[in-house]
Amino acid sequence: MHGLVMVSTVVLLVVHSPAGQATTLASYGSAMSFGIALGAGLGGIALAGAGYLALGVCTVALPLASVVLVSIRRLGPARTSALAGHCRAAVANGGIKGVAHE
């Protein structure tokens, strides 16, 4: 599942970013590294502070907080259809440079 999400995220970023591919993917990689480091730090603090129970609470609470944040700015049906059309057009035109297709 993780591999599917990572590949689709990179494809969507490259297709819809107004910046160049290198800039977009470098920023994405930096944001991912920052998130991993922040998550490791928060997990360590939770584990050291209150043990495995707090770590379990964070494991449930943080994804739920993400769902709330995404739901605040969710896509409407018109934007979802437009996004699907752009993705189909990109695949029909031979895909995206530098991305392997099977």
C-alpha positions as CSV (number, residue, x, y, z in Angstrom):
1,M,0.0,0.0,0.0
2,H,2.8,2.4,0.9
3,G,4.5,1.9,-2.5
4,L,1.2,2.6,-4.3
5,V,0.6,5.8,-2.4
6,M,4.2,7.0,-2.9
7,V,4.1,6.4,-6.7
8,S,0.7,8.0,-7.2
9,T,1.7,11.0,-5.1
10,V,4.8,11.7,-7.2
11,V,2.9,11.4,-10.4
12,L,0.2,13.8,-9.2
13,L,2.7,16.3,-7.9
14,V,4.7,16.3,-11.2
15,V,1.6,16.6,-13.3
16,H,-0.1,19.4,-11.4
17,S,2.8,21.4,-10.1
18,P,3.5,24.8,-11.7
19,A,7.1,24.6,-10.7
20,G,9.7,22.3,-12.5
21,Q,9.9,18.6,-11.8
22,A,13.2,18.9,-9.9
23,T,12.0,21.7,-7.6
24,T,8.7,19.9,-6.9
25,L,10.3,16.5,-6.1
26,A,13.1,18.1,-4.1
27,S,10.6,19.9,-2.0
28,Y,8.5,16.8,-1.6
29,G,11.5,14.8,-0.5
30,S,12.5,17.4,2.0
31,A,8.9,17.5,3.4
32,M,8.9,13.7,3.7
33,S,12.2,13.7,5.6
34,F,11.0,16.4,7.9
35,G,7.8,14.5,8.6
36,I,9.8,11.3,9.4
37,A,12.1,13.1,11.7
38,L,9.3,14.9,13.5
39,G,7.3,11.7,13.8
40,A,10.3,9.9,15.3
41,G,10.8,12.7,17.8
42,L,7.2,12.9,18.9
43,G,7.0,9.1,19.1
44,G,10.1,9.1,21.3
45,I,8.7,11.8,23.6
46,A,5.4,10.0,23.9
47,L,7.1,6.7,24.7
48,A,9.5,8.2,27.2
49,G,6.8,10.3,28.8
50,A,4.0,7.9,29.2
51,G,5.0,4.6,27.8
52,Y,3.4,2.4,25.1
53,L,-0.1,3.6,25.9
54,A,0.7,7.1,24.9
55,L,2.5,5.8,21.8
56,G,-0.7,3.9,20.9
57,V,-2.9,7.0,21.5
58,C,-0.6,9.0,19.1
59,T,-0.8,6.2,16.5
60,V,-4.6,6.7,16.5
61,A,-4.9,10.4,17.2
62,L,-2.5,11.8,14.6
63,P,-4.1,10.0,11.5
64,L,-7.5,11.1,12.8
65,A,-6.2,14.7,13.0
66,S,-5.0,14.4,9.4
67,V,-8.4,13.2,8.3
68,V,-10.0,16.3,9.9
69,L,-7.6,18.6,8.2
70,V,-8.1,17.1,4.8
71,S,-11.9,17.0,5.3
72,I,-11.9,20.8,6.0
73,R,-10.6,21.3,2.4
74,R,-12.0,18.4,0.5
75,L,-12.4,18.2,-3.2
76,G,-15.8,18.9,-4.8
77,P,-17.2,16.6,-7.5
78,A,-16.3,19.0,-10.3
79,R,-12.6,19.2,-9.2
80,T,-12.4,15.5,-8.8
81,S,-13.7,14.9,-12.3
82,A,-11.2,17.4,-13.7
83,L,-8.3,15.8,-11.9
84,A,-9.3,12.4,-13.2
85,G,-9.4,13.8,-16.7
86,H,-5.9,15.3,-16.4
87,C,-4.6,12.0,-15.2
88,R,-6.2,10.1,-18.1
89,A,-4.8,12.6,-20.6
90,A,-1.3,12.3,-19.1
91,V,-1.4,8.5,-19.4
92,A,-2.8,8.7,-23.0
93,N,0.0,11.1,-24.0
94,G,2.7,8.6,-23.0
95,G,2.9,9.3,-19.3
96,I,5.3,11.6,-17.5
97,K,8.9,11.9,-18.3
98,G,11.1,10.0,-15.9
99,V,8.3,7.8,-14.5
100,A,8.4,4.1,-15.3
101,H,5.0,2.7,-16.5
102,E,4.1,-1.0,-16.5
